[in-house]
């Protein structure tokens, strides 16, 4: 493995050689100019050097090679020139004069470069360089190259002047401030003035003030303003003209000098405006045509059964294609009795009298008849007719209004359903509490969501009211069945439950008395389920009894920092009410810790038409997430309201529920 020093001011060239040398297993050191390379070679002698010739700084490739050859420690190091500016016949004499063994002409293929590298590393040391010989060859090469470059530059300048002078576009060169240093004749002709008037800031003064600000801002930001369309004020009496200006830096190292290529696009802008105006007119016309087509299509839809003519002398009827298809006639002209064959028997006489009356009175006539298809479909038709002249044929129009009638019936049914739904909702909500009680240190929230697509729901309820000890009793329940009867029973049950609770707020006692009431009064074939909870503020005691209802949930803080929650189901469930004569109702008692929340609900919140195996976990998980959110919100005004909203949003997904939903949350504020 050899150590090779690669010297080039272009990082891409260094990367190319570094990749090839690494492929051969060699170690690579890099320098971007001759001075850095000389220092690197002095610090660690390389086994070979590959250097560019023309580089910025004090040392170019020639001088670097001479310096390396003049030092004893590097005098025998193999050196190769890498150049893109010299041909091989130009560089070989210089290489020999500098004691350089190899030459790599850029761009080189990997194969050629690898062959040159292998030859360099296997070459023998070169003899010491004679300074006079090197200087002579160096000066000769530089002079030759300078003359070539000067001639090429002169030729390029003549070509550019010829192009700029004869081109059909305007050309302007400006410094970094936007002041023009050169303007061609074409640009002066665009603006309608001489070239001298556009030098300096003269060209900017001709621009519209708004466009001037845009172009000056682009120049100041050093950003090319490619494709800017600018307005130019021409001499008095002429109209505004439009120029397309493309700005570009002359070179990267030109200290902000810019070249602008300018095209007169006035006619293009005017044509574009005319085109846009024509497009707008076309769009307006298209909308009118579309509207007319829609009206014509609607008219055709209404009259798609078509027209007919009755010849009173022969009794023959001639029908239009649409009416022929509807009547399923074999021909367009048929005897009149053939037309009446598919008319409903009860309507045949009315249809025949229609034509007779029109012929007798000479006035238009109209009637409704029914038409029966062989497949059993009945069409409702409106038939109108009038005589065309005395003793002339009878002209008529037949409209198939079956779809319109059906749609009218559907609309009326939908309106009836909406009215019934609104009445049902008002009835149910009227039986729910208007407000919830206020208890110190406690936050209450509840919601009732109806299933708009069901008229058979309505037995769910929630209720909450204050007790004499400053606490609160909360109940959530449902009456089995889903109709007005269930809703009426719900109203009675809620009222009786509240009356019992005001006498004795203990949940088990309330359920026992309510069950006796239902067994005595009866609920038909149904039953009632409910959860009753009592909160006592003196010791923060929560007592819960359940009569056949979905198990409520309790979420509490499970660590001192309040970051971990625990959700528990209150799983002690007694029998439904109104079923057994003397059921036992157990009470679960617990302390409602600060920050804890109690949630009771009806099954409409959790039941889904497409059940999944993890449905039982959806509500506990959602409650845990909601509890964490309100716990981290900096004590919202109503944590219970927020929990209710979050649970409904997550479990219902923003859609209407499939069944009525009642949910109530009791949350104790943190101390």
C-alpha positions as CSV (number, residue, x, y, z in Angstrom):
1,X,0.0,0.0,0.0
2,X,1.4,3.4,-1.0
3,X,0.7,6.9,0.3
4,X,-0.4,9.2,-2.5
5,X,-0.8,13.0,-2.2
6,X,-3.6,14.3,-4.4
7,X,-3.4,18.1,-5.1
8,X,-6.4,19.8,-6.9
9,X,-8.5,22.9,-6.1
10,X,-11.7,21.0,-7.4
11,X,-13.2,18.7,-4.8
12,X,-14.8,16.6,-7.5
13,X,-11.5,15.8,-9.1
14,X,-10.0,14.9,-5.7
15,X,-12.9,12.6,-4.9
16,X,-12.5,10.9,-8.3
17,X,-8.8,10.1,-7.7
18,X,-9.4,9.2,-4.0
19,X,-12.0,6.6,-5.1
20,X,-9.6,5.0,-7.6
21,X,-6.7,5.0,-5.2
22,X,-8.8,3.5,-2.5
23,X,-9.9,0.8,-5.0
24,X,-6.2,-0.1,-5.4
25,X,-5.8,-0.2,-1.7
26,X,-3.7,2.9,-1.4
27,X,-3.7,5.6,1.3
28,X,-4.7,9.1,0.1
29,X,-3.8,12.5,1.5
30,X,-5.4,15.6,-0.1
31,X,-4.5,19.3,-0.6
32,X,-6.4,22.0,-2.4
33,X,-3.4,24.2,-3.4
34,X,0.3,24.1,-3.9
35,X,1.3,25.6,-0.5
36,X,-0.8,23.1,1.4
37,X,0.6,20.3,-0.6
38,X,4.2,21.4,0.0
39,X,3.6,21.5,3.8
40,X,1.9,18.1,3.7
41,X,4.8,16.6,1.8
42,X,7.3,18.1,4.3
43,X,5.3,16.7,7.3
44,X,5.1,13.2,5.8
45,X,6.9,12.0,2.7
46,X,4.4,10.6,0.1
47,X,5.2,7.7,-2.1
48,X,3.7,9.6,-5.1
49,X,2.1,13.0,-5.9
50,X,-0.7,13.7,-8.4
51,X,-1.2,17.4,-8.9
52,X,-3.3,19.8,-11.0
53,X,-1.3,22.4,-13.0
54,X,-3.3,25.6,-12.8
55,X,-4.4,26.3,-9.2
56,X,-5.0,29.4,-7.1
57,X,-2.5,30.6,-4.6
58,X,1.3,31.2,-4.7
59,X,2.2,27.7,-6.1
60,X,0.8,26.2,-9.2
61,X,1.5,22.6,-10.3
62,X,4.8,23.5,-12.1
63,X,6.2,25.3,-9.1
64,X,5.1,22.6,-6.7
65,X,6.9,20.0,-8.8
66,X,10.1,22.1,-8.9
67,X,10.0,22.7,-5.1
68,X,9.5,18.9,-4.5
69,X,12.4,18.1,-6.8
70,X,14.6,20.7,-5.1
71,X,14.2,19.2,-1.7
72,X,16.4,16.1,-0.8
73,X,13.6,14.3,1.1
74,X,11.2,14.5,-1.9
75,X,13.5,14.8,-4.8
76,X,12.9,11.1,-5.9
77,X,9.1,11.0,-5.2
78,X,7.2,10.1,-8.5
79,X,5.0,13.0,-9.7
80,X,2.1,13.1,-12.2
81,X,0.4,16.1,-13.7
82,X,-3.4,16.2,-14.0
83,X,-4.7,18.8,-16.4
84,X,-7.8,19.8,-18.4
85,X,-6.2,22.9,-20.0
86,X,-3.3,21.4,-21.9
87,X,-3.0,18.9,-24.7
88,X,-0.7,16.0,-24.4
89,X,1.9,17.5,-26.8
90,X,1.9,20.7,-24.8
91,X,2.3,19.1,-21.3
92,X,4.9,16.4,-22.0
93,X,7.8,18.8,-22.5
94,X,6.9,20.6,-19.3
95,X,6.6,17.3,-17.5
96,X,10.1,16.3,-18.6
97,X,11.5,19.7,-17.6
98,X,10.0,19.4,-14.1
99,X,11.1,15.8,-13.6
100,X,7.4,14.6,-13.8
101,X,6.9,11.0,-14.8
102,X,3.2,10.9,-15.7
103,X,0.4,12.9,-17.2
104,X,-3.4,12.4,-16.7
105,X,-5.6,14.3,-19.1
106,X,-9.0,15.3,-17.6
107,X,-11.5,14.1,-17.9
108,X,-10.1,10.6,-17.8
109,X,-11.9,7.3,-17.7
110,X,-11.3,5.2,-14.6
111,X,-9.3,2.6,-16.7
112,X,-7.0,5.3,-18.1
113,X,-6.5,6.9,-14.7
114,X,-5.8,3.6,-13.0
115,X,-3.2,2.7,-15.7
116,X,-1.5,6.1,-15.2
117,X,-1.5,5.6,-11.4
118,X,0.0,2.1,-11.6
119,X,2.7,3.3,-14.0
120,X,3.5,6.2,-11.7
121,X,3.9,4.1,-8.6
122,X,6.2,1.6,-10.5
123,X,8.3,4.3,-12.2
124,X,12.0,4.9,-11.4
125,X,13.3,8.1,-9.8
126,X,13.9,11.0,-12.2
127,X,17.1,13.0,-12.4
128,X,17.4,16.4,-10.7
129,X,15.9,19.3,-12.5
130,X,17.9,22.1,-13.9
131,X,16.3,25.4,-12.8
132,X,17.1,27.2,-16.0
133,X,15.5,24.4,-18.2
134,X,12.4,24.3,-16.0
135,X,12.0,28.1,-16.1
136,X,12.4,28.2,-19.9
137,X,9.9,25.5,-20.5
138,X,7.5,26.9,-18.0
139,X,7.6,30.4,-19.5
140,X,7.3,29.1,-23.0
141,X,4.2,27.0,-22.1
142,X,2.6,29.9,-20.2
143,X,3.2,32.3,-23.1
144,X,1.8,29.8,-25.6
145,X,-1.3,29.2,-23.5
146,X,-1.8,32.9,-22.8
147,X,-1.7,33.7,-26.6
148,X,-4.2,30.9,-27.2
149,X,-6.5,32.1,-24.5
150,X,-6.2,35.7,-25.7
151,X,-7.1,34.8,-29.2
152,X,-10.0,32.6,-28.1
153,X,-11.2,35.5,-25.9
154,X,-11.0,38.0,-28.7
155,X,-12.9,35.6,-31.0
156,X,-15.5,35.0,-28.3
157,X,-15.9,38.7,-27.7
158,X,-16.4,39.4,-31.5
159,X,-18.9,36.6,-31.7
160,X,-20.8,37.8,-28.7
161,X,-20.9,41.4,-30.0
162,X,-22.2,40.1,-33.3
163,X,-24.9,38.0,-31.6
164,X,-25.9,40.9,-29.3
165,X,-26.0,43.3,-32.2
166,X,-28.1,41.2,-34.4
167,X,-30.3,39.4,-32.0
168,X,-34.0,40.0,-31.7
169,X,-33.9,40.4,-27.9
170,X,-32.6,43.2,-25.8
171,X,-29.4,42.8,-23.8
172,X,-28.4,44.8,-20.8
173,X,-25.4,44.4,-18.5
174,X,-25.6,45.9,-15.0
175,X,-23.5,46.0,-11.8
176,X,-24.6,44.7,-8.4
177,X,-26.6,47.9,-7.7
178,X,-28.6,47.6,-10.9
179,X,-26.9,50.4,-12.8
180,X,-26.6,49.5,-16.5
181,X,-23.1,49.5,-18.1
182,X,-24.1,48.3,-21.5
183,X,-27.4,48.3,-23.5
184,X,-27.8,47.0,-27.1
185,X,-29.7,48.8,-29.8
186,X,-32.6,46.3,-29.7
187,X,-33.4,47.1,-26.1
188,X,-33.3,50.9,-26.8
189,X,-35.8,50.2,-29.7
190,X,-38.1,48.3,-27.3
191,X,-38.2,51.3,-25.0
192,X,-38.3,54.0,-27.7
193,X,-35.2,55.9,-26.7
194,X,-31.4,55.9,-27.4
195,X,-28.9,53.7,-25.6
196,X,-27.3,56.5,-23.6
197,X,-30.7,57.3,-21.9
198,X,-30.9,53.7,-20.5
199,X,-27.4,53.5,-19.0
200,X,-27.0,53.8,-15.2
201,X,-30.4,53.8,-13.6
202,X,-32.1,55.1,-16.7
203,X,-33.5,51.7,-17.6
204,X,-35.0,51.3,-14.2
205,X,-36.7,54.7,-14.3
206,X,-38.6,53.6,-17.4
207,X,-40.2,50.7,-15.5
208,X,-43.6,50.9,-13.8
209,X,-43.0,51.9,-10.1
210,X,-44.4,48.5,-8.8
211,X,-42.3,46.5,-11.3
212,X,-39.2,48.7,-10.5
213,X,-39.5,47.7,-6.8
214,X,-39.7,44.0,-7.7
215,X,-36.7,44.0,-10.0
216,X,-34.6,46.1,-7.6
217,X,-35.5,43.8,-4.8
218,X,-34.5,40.8,-6.9
219,X,-31.1,42.3,-7.8
220,X,-30.4,43.3,-4.1
221,X,-31.2,39.8,-2.9
222,X,-28.8,38.3,-5.5
223,X,-31.6,36.1,-6.9
224,X,-32.1,35.7,-10.7
225,X,-35.4,37.2,-11.7
226,X,-36.1,34.7,-14.5
227,X,-39.2,35.2,-16.4
228,X,-40.3,38.5,-14.8
229,X,-42.8,40.4,-16.9
230,X,-42.4,44.1,-16.4
231,X,-44.3,47.2,-17.6
232,X,-42.4,50.0,-19.4
233,X,-43.6,53.6,-19.8
234,X,-43.0,54.7,-23.3
235,X,-42.7,58.4,-24.5
236,X,-45.8,60.5,-24.0
237,X,-48.7,59.5,-26.3
238,X,-47.6,55.8,-26.6
239,X,-49.3,53.1,-24.7
240,X,-47.9,50.8,-22.1
241,X,-45.6,48.1,-23.3
242,X,-44.6,44.8,-21.6
243,X,-41.1,43.4,-21.4
244,X,-40.0,39.9,-20.2
245,X,-36.7,40.2,-18.3
246,X,-34.5,37.3,-17.4
247,X,-31.7,38.2,-15.0
248,X,-28.6,36.0,-14.5
249,X,-25.2,36.6,-12.8
250,X,-22.4,36.9,-15.5
251,X,-20.2,34.6,-13.6
252,X,-20.0,33.4,-10.0
253,X,-17.0,35.6,-9.3
254,X,-18.1,38.7,-11.1
255,X,-18.8,40.7,-7.9
256,X,-22.5,41.0,-8.5
257,X,-22.4,41.9,-12.3
258,X,-25.6,40.8,-14.0
259,X,-26.8,40.3,-17.6
260,X,-30.4,40.8,-18.5
261,X,-32.1,39.3,-21.6
262,X,-35.2,41.3,-22.5
263,X,-38.0,40.4,-24.9
264,X,-40.9,42.6,-26.0
265,X,-43.9,40.5,-25.0
266,X,-46.5,43.3,-25.4
267,X,-48.4,41.6,-28.2
268,X,-48.2,38.3,-26.3
269,X,-49.6,40.0,-23.1
270,X,-52.3,41.7,-25.1
271,X,-53.1,38.4,-26.9
272,X,-53.2,36.6,-23.6
273,X,-55.6,39.2,-22.2
274,X,-57.8,38.9,-25.3
275,X,-57.6,35.1,-24.9
276,X,-58.6,35.3,-21.2
277,X,-61.4,37.6,-22.0
278,X,-62.5,35.2,-24.8
279,X,-62.2,32.3,-22.3
280,X,-64.4,34.2,-19.8
281,X,-67.0,34.9,-22.5
282,X,-66.8,31.3,-23.6
283,X,-67.2,30.1,-20.0
284,X,-70.3,32.4,-19.6
285,X,-71.7,31.0,-22.8
286,X,-70.9,27.5,-21.8
287,X,-72.7,28.0,-18.5
288,X,-75.7,29.3,-20.3
289,X,-75.6,26.4,-22.8
290,X,-75.3,24.0,-19.9
291,X,-78.2,25.6,-18.1
292,X,-80.3,25.5,-21.3
293,X,-79.3,21.8,-21.9
294,X,-80.3,21.0,-18.3
295,X,-83.6,22.7,-18.8
296,X,-84.1,20.9,-22.1
297,X,-83.1,17.6,-20.5
298,X,-85.5,18.2,-17.7
299,X,-88.3,19.1,-20.1
300,X,-87.5,15.9,-22.1
301,X,-87.5,13.9,-18.9
302,X,-90.9,15.2,-17.9
303,X,-92.3,14.6,-21.4
304,X,-90.3,11.5,-22.3
305,X,-93.5,9.6,-23.0
306,X,-93.7,11.8,-26.0
307,X,-96.4,13.0,-28.3
308,X,-99.3,11.4,-30.2
309,X,-101.7,12.3,-33.0
310,X,-105.2,10.9,-33.4
311,X,-106.9,10.9,-36.8
312,X,-110.7,11.2,-36.0
313,X,-111.6,9.9,-39.5
314,X,-109.7,6.6,-39.3
315,X,-109.3,6.3,-35.5
316,X,-105.6,5.6,-35.9
317,X,-103.0,7.0,-33.5
318,X,-99.4,7.9,-34.4
319,X,-97.0,8.0,-31.5
320,X,-93.5,9.4,-31.0
321,X,-90.6,6.9,-30.4
322,X,-90.6,7.5,-26.6
323,X,-94.3,6.9,-26.3
324,X,-94.1,3.9,-28.6
325,X,-91.5,2.4,-26.2
326,X,-93.6,3.1,-23.2
327,X,-96.7,1.6,-24.7
328,X,-94.7,-1.3,-26.3
329,X,-96.4,-0.8,-29.6
330,X,-95.1,-2.8,-32.7
331,X,-95.4,0.2,-35.0
332,X,-95.6,4.0,-34.7
333,X,-99.1,4.1,-36.2
334,X,-101.7,1.7,-34.8
335,X,-105.5,1.5,-34.4
336,X,-106.8,3.5,-31.4
337,X,-108.1,0.4,-29.6
338,X,-104.6,-1.0,-29.6
339,X,-103.5,2.0,-27.5
340,X,-106.1,1.4,-24.8
341,X,-105.2,-2.2,-24.3
342,X,-102.6,-1.5,-21.6
343,X,-104.6,1.3,-19.9
344,X,-106.0,0.3,-16.5
345,X,-109.6,-0.9,-17.0
346,X,-110.9,1.7,-14.6
347,X,-109.3,4.5,-16.6
348,X,-110.1,3.3,-20.2
349,X,-113.4,5.2,-20.4
350,X,-111.9,8.3,-19.0
351,X,-109.1,8.2,-21.6
352,X,-111.6,7.7,-24.5
353,X,-113.9,10.5,-23.3
354,X,-110.8,12.8,-23.2
355,X,-110.4,12.6,-26.9
356,X,-114.1,12.8,-27.6
357,X,-114.6,15.9,-25.4
358,X,-111.6,17.7,-27.1
359,X,-113.0,17.0,-30.5
360,X,-116.6,18.0,-29.5
361,X,-115.7,21.2,-27.7
362,X,-112.5,22.2,-29.5
363,X,-110.9,23.0,-26.1
364,X,-107.8,21.4,-24.5
365,X,-108.5,18.5,-22.2
366,X,-106.4,16.7,-19.6
367,X,-106.8,13.5,-17.6
368,X,-104.8,11.1,-15.4
369,X,-104.6,7.5,-16.4
370,X,-102.7,4.4,-15.2
371,X,-100.7,2.2,-17.6
372,X,-99.8,-1.4,-16.6
373,X,-96.7,-3.2,-17.9
374,X,-96.8,-6.9,-18.4
375,X,-94.2,-7.2,-15.6
376,X,-96.6,-5.6,-13.2
377,X,-95.1,-2.1,-13.1
378,X,-97.8,0.6,-13.1
379,X,-97.1,4.0,-14.7
380,X,-99.1,7.1,-13.8
381,X,-99.6,9.3,-16.8
382,X,-100.9,12.8,-17.4
383,X,-102.5,12.9,-20.8
384,X,-103.4,16.2,-22.5
385,X,-104.7,16.9,-26.0
386,X,-106.1,19.6,-28.2
387,X,-107.5,19.8,-31.7
388,X,-105.1,21.3,-34.3
389,X,-108.0,22.7,-36.5
390,X,-111.6,22.1,-37.2
391,X,-112.2,18.4,-38.0
392,X,-108.4,18.0,-38.0
393,X,-106.3,15.5,-36.1
394,X,-106.0,15.6,-32.4
395,X,-102.5,16.4,-31.0
396,X,-101.6,15.2,-27.5
397,X,-98.8,15.0,-25.0
398,X,-98.3,12.3,-22.5
399,X,-96.2,12.7,-19.4
400,X,-95.0,9.8,-17.2
401,X,-95.2,11.2,-13.7
402,X,-94.7,7.9,-11.8
403,X,-91.2,8.9,-10.5
404,X,-92.5,12.4,-9.5
405,X,-95.4,10.9,-7.6
406,X,-93.1,8.4,-5.9
407,X,-90.6,11.1,-5.0
408,X,-93.4,13.3,-3.6
409,X,-94.5,10.4,-1.4
410,X,-90.9,9.8,-0.3
411,X,-90.5,13.5,0.5
412,X,-93.8,13.5,2.5
413,X,-92.7,10.4,4.4
414,X,-89.3,11.9,5.2
415,X,-91.0,15.1,6.4
416,X,-93.3,13.1,8.6
417,X,-90.4,11.2,9.9
418,X,-88.4,14.3,10.7
419,X,-91.4,15.9,12.4
420,X,-91.9,12.7,14.4
421,X,-88.2,12.6,15.3
422,X,-88.3,16.3,16.5
423,X,-91.4,15.7,18.5
424,X,-89.9,12.6,20.1
425,X,-86.7,14.4,20.9
426,X,-88.5,17.3,22.5
427,X,-90.6,14.9,24.5
428,X,-87.6,12.9,25.8
429,X,-85.5,15.9,26.6
430,X,-88.4,17.5,28.4
431,X,-88.3,14.6,30.8
432,X,-84.6,15.0,31.5
433,X,-83.2,17.5,34.0
434,X,-82.7,21.0,32.7
435,X,-79.6,21.7,34.9
436,X,-77.3,19.6,37.1
437,X,-76.7,20.5,40.8
438,X,-73.7,22.4,41.9
439,X,-71.6,20.6,44.7
440,X,-68.5,22.1,46.2
441,X,-65.4,20.3,45.0
442,X,-67.3,18.2,42.5
443,X,-67.9,18.6,38.8
444,X,-70.9,17.0,37.0
445,X,-71.6,16.6,33.3
446,X,-74.1,14.5,31.4
447,X,-75.3,14.2,27.8
448,X,-78.2,12.5,25.9
449,X,-77.7,11.7,22.3
450,X,-80.6,10.4,20.2
451,X,-80.4,7.9,17.3
452,X,-81.9,10.0,14.4
453,X,-82.6,7.0,12.2
454,X,-84.6,5.2,14.9
455,X,-88.1,6.0,16.1
456,X,-88.2,2.9,18.4
457,X,-85.7,4.2,20.9
458,X,-86.4,6.5,23.9
459,X,-86.2,4.7,27.3
460,X,-82.8,6.0,28.4
461,X,-82.3,8.6,31.1
462,X,-79.9,10.4,33.4
463,X,-80.7,12.4,36.5
464,X,-78.8,14.2,39.3
465,X,-80.0,16.1,42.3
466,X,-78.6,17.5,45.5
467,X,-79.2,15.8,48.9
468,X,-79.7,17.4,52.3
469,X,-76.1,16.7,53.4
470,X,-74.7,18.8,50.5
471,X,-74.0,15.7,48.4
472,X,-75.5,14.5,45.2
473,X,-77.4,11.4,43.9
474,X,-76.7,10.4,40.3
475,X,-78.7,7.9,38.3
476,X,-78.4,6.5,34.7
477,X,-80.8,3.9,33.4
478,X,-82.9,2.5,30.6
479,X,-86.4,1.1,30.2
480,X,-86.4,-2.1,28.0
481,X,-88.2,-1.6,24.8
482,X,-88.0,1.3,22.5
483,X,-91.1,3.2,21.8
484,X,-93.4,5.9,23.2
485,X,-94.5,3.5,25.9
486,X,-90.9,3.0,27.1
487,X,-90.3,6.8,27.0
488,X,-93.5,7.3,29.2
489,X,-92.4,4.6,31.6
490,X,-88.9,6.2,31.8
491,X,-90.5,9.5,32.8
492,X,-92.5,7.8,35.6
493,X,-89.5,5.8,36.8
494,X,-87.2,8.8,36.9
495,X,-89.7,10.8,38.9
496,X,-90.4,7.9,41.4
497,X,-86.6,7.3,41.8
498,X,-86.0,10.9,42.6
499,X,-88.8,11.0,45.2
500,X,-87.4,7.8,46.9
501,X,-83.9,9.3,46.9
502,X,-85.0,12.5,48.6
503,X,-86.5,10.4,51.4
504,X,-83.5,8.0,51.7
505,X,-80.5,8.6,49.4
506,X,-78.9,5.2,50.0
507,X,-78.6,3.5,46.5
508,X,-79.6,0.0,47.6
509,X,-82.7,1.3,49.4
510,X,-83.7,3.3,46.3
511,X,-83.4,0.3,44.0
512,X,-85.4,-1.9,46.4
513,X,-88.2,0.6,46.7
514,X,-88.2,1.2,42.9
515,X,-88.4,-2.5,42.2
516,X,-91.4,-2.9,44.5
517,X,-93.1,0.1,42.7
518,X,-92.5,-1.6,39.3
519,X,-93.7,-5.0,40.5
520,X,-96.9,-3.3,41.7
521,X,-97.5,-0.9,38.9
522,X,-96.1,-3.0,36.1
523,X,-94.0,-2.3,33.0
524,X,-95.7,-4.7,30.7
525,X,-93.3,-7.3,29.3
526,X,-90.3,-5.0,29.9
527,X,-88.0,-4.2,32.7
528,X,-85.8,-1.4,33.9
529,X,-82.0,-1.3,34.5
530,X,-80.3,1.5,36.3
531,X,-77.1,2.6,38.2
532,X,-77.6,4.8,41.3
533,X,-74.6,6.5,42.9
534,X,-74.5,8.8,46.0
535,X,-71.6,11.1,46.8
536,X,-71.2,12.4,50.3
537,X,-68.8,15.4,50.6
538,X,-68.1,15.1,54.3
539,X,-65.9,12.1,53.8
540,X,-65.8,12.0,50.0
541,X,-67.7,8.6,50.1
542,X,-69.1,7.2,46.9
543,X,-71.8,4.5,47.2
544,X,-72.9,2.7,44.1
545,X,-75.7,0.1,43.5
546,X,-76.5,-1.5,40.1
547,X,-79.8,-3.0,39.0
548,X,-78.9,-5.0,35.8
549,X,-77.2,-2.1,34.1
550,X,-73.9,-2.0,32.2
551,X,-71.1,-1.7,34.8
552,X,-70.0,1.9,35.5
553,X,-66.3,2.8,35.5
554,X,-64.1,4.5,38.1
555,X,-60.8,6.1,37.0
556,X,-58.3,7.0,39.7
557,X,-54.7,8.2,40.1
558,X,-52.4,5.3,40.6
559,X,-49.2,7.1,41.6
560,X,-48.2,10.2,43.7
561,X,-47.3,12.3,40.6
562,X,-50.8,11.9,39.1
563,X,-49.4,10.5,35.8
564,X,-50.6,6.9,36.0
565,X,-54.3,6.1,35.9
566,X,-56.2,3.0,36.9
567,X,-59.6,2.2,35.4
568,X,-61.8,-0.2,37.4
569,X,-65.2,-1.7,36.5
570,X,-67.7,-1.6,39.4
571,X,-68.6,-5.2,38.8
572,X,-71.2,-5.8,41.6
573,X,-74.4,-6.0,39.5
574,X,-77.8,-6.9,40.9
575,X,-80.9,-8.1,38.9
576,X,-82.9,-5.8,36.6
577,X,-85.9,-4.1,38.2
578,X,-89.4,-5.2,37.7
579,X,-88.5,-8.9,37.3
580,X,-88.1,-10.4,40.8
581,X,-90.3,-9.8,43.7
582,X,-87.6,-9.5,46.4
583,X,-84.2,-9.1,44.9
584,X,-81.0,-8.3,46.8
585,X,-79.1,-5.2,45.8
586,X,-75.5,-4.9,47.0
587,X,-73.7,-1.6,47.5
588,X,-70.1,-0.8,46.6
589,X,-68.6,1.9,48.8
590,X,-65.3,3.6,48.1
591,X,-63.6,7.0,48.6
592,X,-63.7,9.3,45.6
593,X,-60.1,10.5,45.6
594,X,-59.1,13.9,44.4
595,X,-58.9,13.9,40.6
596,X,-60.9,10.7,40.3
597,X,-63.9,10.3,38.0
598,X,-67.0,8.1,38.0
599,X,-68.6,7.3,34.7
600,X,-72.1,5.7,34.1
601,X,-73.6,5.1,30.7
602,X,-76.2,3.3,28.7
603,X,-75.3,0.5,26.2
604,X,-75.9,2.8,23.2
605,X,-72.4,4.2,23.9
606,X,-70.6,0.9,23.6
607,X,-72.8,-1.4,21.4
608,X,-71.9,-1.4,17.7
609,X,-73.5,-3.0,14.6
610,X,-70.1,-4.6,13.8
611,X,-68.8,-5.9,17.2
612,X,-65.1,-6.7,17.6
613,X,-63.3,-9.0,20.1
614,X,-61.8,-6.0,22.0
615,X,-65.1,-4.0,22.3
616,X,-65.1,-4.5,26.1
617,X,-61.8,-2.6,26.3
618,X,-62.7,0.4,24.1
619,X,-64.5,2.4,26.8
620,X,-61.9,1.8,29.6
621,X,-59.1,2.7,27.3
622,X,-60.9,5.8,26.0
623,X,-61.7,6.9,29.6
624,X,-58.0,6.5,30.6
625,X,-57.0,8.7,27.7
626,X,-59.6,11.3,28.5
627,X,-58.6,11.4,32.1
628,X,-55.0,11.9,31.2
629,X,-55.9,14.7,28.9
630,X,-58.0,16.6,31.4
631,X,-55.3,16.0,34.1
632,X,-52.7,17.5,31.8
633,X,-54.7,20.5,30.7
634,X,-54.0,22.7,33.7
635,X,-57.4,22.0,35.4
636,X,-59.9,22.9,32.7
637,X,-63.1,24.7,33.9
638,X,-65.2,21.5,33.6
639,X,-63.1,18.3,33.5
640,X,-66.3,16.2,33.6
641,X,-67.7,18.0,30.5
642,X,-64.4,17.4,28.7
643,X,-64.4,13.7,29.6
644,X,-68.0,13.3,28.3
645,X,-67.1,15.1,25.0
646,X,-63.9,13.0,24.5
647,X,-65.7,9.7,25.2
648,X,-68.5,10.4,22.8
649,X,-66.1,11.6,20.1
650,X,-63.9,8.5,20.3
651,X,-66.5,5.8,20.8
652,X,-69.0,7.2,18.3
653,X,-66.4,8.5,15.8
654,X,-68.3,11.7,15.1
655,X,-71.2,9.7,13.6
656,X,-74.8,9.6,14.8
657,X,-75.3,6.8,17.3
658,X,-77.2,3.6,16.3
659,X,-79.1,3.7,19.6
660,X,-79.9,6.4,22.2
661,X,-76.9,7.2,24.4
662,X,-76.9,8.5,28.0
663,X,-73.6,9.3,29.7
664,X,-72.9,11.0,33.0
665,X,-69.5,11.8,34.6
666,X,-68.9,12.7,38.3
667,X,-65.4,14.2,38.8
668,X,-63.8,15.4,42.0
669,X,-61.5,18.4,41.6
670,X,-58.0,18.1,42.8
671,X,-57.4,19.8,46.2
